[in-house]
């Protein structure tokens, strides 16, 4: 179960960039989840202090957070 959850969280992270237009609704449709469950998952990512934030159900990542995550992936 945890592997699926972690994979899902990384999939969300992979869709984010400082210029992305990812919304709670679009992720809910893509993953066949309720918007409430998507918000819970995004809040987990936000709590990890990776530079992700949510405004009016739009999910964004700061340039610093994006560079940090990208450096982990490429190393």
N, C-alpha and C positions, 0 to 999 in steps of 0.2 A: 504494500500500500504506500509506504513512504517513497519508494522509488518512483511511483507514478506521480505523486505529489511534487517531488523535487523536479522531475522531468517537466511537469506542467509549469512550474515556476520559472525554470530556465527557458522554456518556450516563450513565455510572456516576456522575459528579459530580452530574448533574441529579436523580438519585434519592435523594441524601443530604440529610438535615436533621439537626439535633441530636437529633431525636426519632424518626428513622426506624429501622426494624427490618430493614434490608437485610442479607442474608446472602450468603456466598460461594456457597452452594448455590442460592439463588434466582436469583442472577445467572448462574450456570452453566446453569441450566435455560432462563432467558430468552434468553440469547445462544447457546445450544447449544455451550457450551464445557466444557472440563474444569475442575473446581474449582482445579486447579493453575494453569491459565492465567489464571483470574480473579484468583487471589492474586498472580500476577506483575503483572497490570495494576494492581491495587490498590496494590501496593508501589511502582509507578512514581508513582502519585498521592501516596502517602505521602512519597516522596523529594522531591516538589516543595514540601514544607512548606506545604501548604494547610490544615492543621488536620484532616486525615483520619487516622484510626487504625483498627486492627482488633483486636478482642478476641474470642477464641473463635469465629472465623469470622463475627462480626458486624462490619459495616463502619459506622463512624460518622464524623461530622464535628463539630468543636467549634463552639460558637456564634460564636466569633470567625472561624473559617474560613468558616463559612456566610455571615456578613455580608460578608466580604471578597469571596467569589465572587459573591454576589448584587449587590454594588455594581459589579463588572466587567460583569455581564450587563445591568444597568439603565442603565449610562452610555453 
